[in-house]
Amino acid sequence: MIKTKLNNPKDKLVKELNEQKQKQERIRKAYINGSFTIEEYNNEREIVEDAINNELEKIKSITMEQFKSVARDVDEITDYYASKKKEFDVVIEEGDTVANDILFKVIGYNGRKLSLPIDISIIKEYCFSTELREEQFYDALMWITLRYVAISRCLSWNEWLKDYEKNKALENGSN
């Protein structure tokens, strides 16, 4: 009999997303309150750039079908955070659009290509509309990071669930 320890990866996903959101909020508040300089802000920006690239690296080989299979779950996760701050509407709209556009290029959807790593200065210069104010740029980057973490973790969850169900079927078949 195959024994499978059932732990809930969704709990881990929610915890990780909450940690990312808390980190973003601390950095944003520190910047707004003048607790650190532009140089320190730029160092933090490099951390965000690394986070975006790390998550993209994890999901760059997915198909559009795999993306579509988790899109609703990702929207539900990010909608939770979106409901917390109404003044972030433009950040969320821009972040969603840019996150999807970059992801679709990275996975080669419709023959479009974009190689990793992504440079945040390119994202800032060419991807965001003029509706996004300068002080909202960092929030939009954190939103993009949050979406990529959610996509990555939802894909992992689906893979784990598929393996679990397969093992459960094998276990039931051997009885």
N, C-alpha and C positions, 0 to 999 in steps of 0.2 A: 504494500500500500504506500502510495506517495503521500508524504505529509507536507503540506504547504502552510507556512506560517502566514496568517492573514494580518497584515498591518495595513493601515490606511494611507496610501500615498497622497490622497487628496488633502489630508491633514497637513502633511509635509509641504505640499504646494501652497496652501493658504498661509502657513507659517512663514515660508520663504518670501512670499509676496508681501506679507505684512512687514517683514524685516526690510525689504527693499523700499517700501513706501515710507517707513519710519526714517530710514537713512536719508532718503531724498528730502524729506521734510526738515530734518535737522540741518542738512547742508544748505537748503534754501533759506531757512530762517537765519542761519549764521551769516550768510551772504547779505541778506536784506538788512540785518541789524548791524552790519559792519564789523562782525566778529572776525572776519578774515579778509585779506586783501585780494585784489584781482589776480595776483600771482598764485595765491593759495586756491582761489576759485578755478583757475586754469588747471592746477594740479588735480583738483577734484573732477574737473571735466575730463581729464585723461582717464581717470578711474571709470567714469561713465562710458567713455569711448571703448575702453577695454571690456566693460560689461556687455555692451551692445555687440561688439565683435565676438566675444566668447559665446554668447547665446546664438548669434547667427551661424557661427561655426558648428554648433550642435545641430542646427536644424536645416543647414544648407542643402542636404541631400533629400529632403522630403519632396513628395510630389504634390501637385495641386489638389489631388483627391485627399491626400493625408491632411493637408491644411484645411480643406473644407470639412473634414470629419471632426476637427476640433474647434472650428471657428465659433460655433455657438457657445461652447464652454469657455473659450477665451473671452468672448464678449460678456458673458455672465460674470466672469471674474473681474474684468476691468470695469464693467458697469457698476459693480459694488463700490469701487473707488470713485468713479465718476459721480455717483450720487452724493458723495460727501462734500463736494465743493462746486457749486453752480457757476462760480466765476471762472472755472477752468474749461468752459465749453469750447473756446477757440483752441486751447491747448490740446484737448482731447480730440477734437475734429482733425486738427493738423497732425497731431501725433499718430492717430490711426491711419490717416492717408499716407503719410511718409513711411510709417512702419511697414505697411502692406506693400507700397511701391518698392522699397528697398528689398524686402523679403522676396517678392516676385522676381526681381532682377537677379538676386543671389541664387535662387533655385532655377533660373533660366526659363521662367514661364513666358510663353509667346515669343521665344527666341531672344528675349532681352537678357543681357548679361551684366553682372557687376561682380568684380573680384573683391575678396576680403584681403586685408582689413579695410574697413570704412573709416574715412577721416571725418571727424565731426565738422570741421570747417567747411568741407564740401557740402555736407548736409545743410548747414546753416545758409550757405551761399545760394544753393540751387534748389533746395527741396521745399522750403517753407514759403508760404505766401506772405504778403505784406500785412495781413490781418494779425499775425503773431508779433507782439511787441518784443523788444529786446529782452526785457526782464522775464518774459515767458519762455524764452528759448530753452533754458535749463530744465524747466518743468516739462517741456515737450520731449526733451531727450530722456528724462526719467520715465515719462509715459511710454515712449518707444521701448525702453529697456523692460519695463513692466510687461508690455505686450509680448516681447520675445521670451521672457521668462515664463509667462503663462503658456505660450505656444509650446515651448520646449517641455514643460512639465505635463501639459495635457497629452502631448504625444507619448511621453514616458508612461503616464497613467494608462492610456489606451493599450500600449504594448504590454504592460504588466497585467492588465485585466485580460487581454487575449491569452497570454501565457497561463494565467491562473485558471481561466475557463477550460483551456486545453488540458491542463494537468488534472483538473477536477473531472473532466470527461473520461480521461484515461483511468483515473482512480475509480470512477463509477463503473467503467467497463471491465475492470479487473475483478470486481466483486461478484 
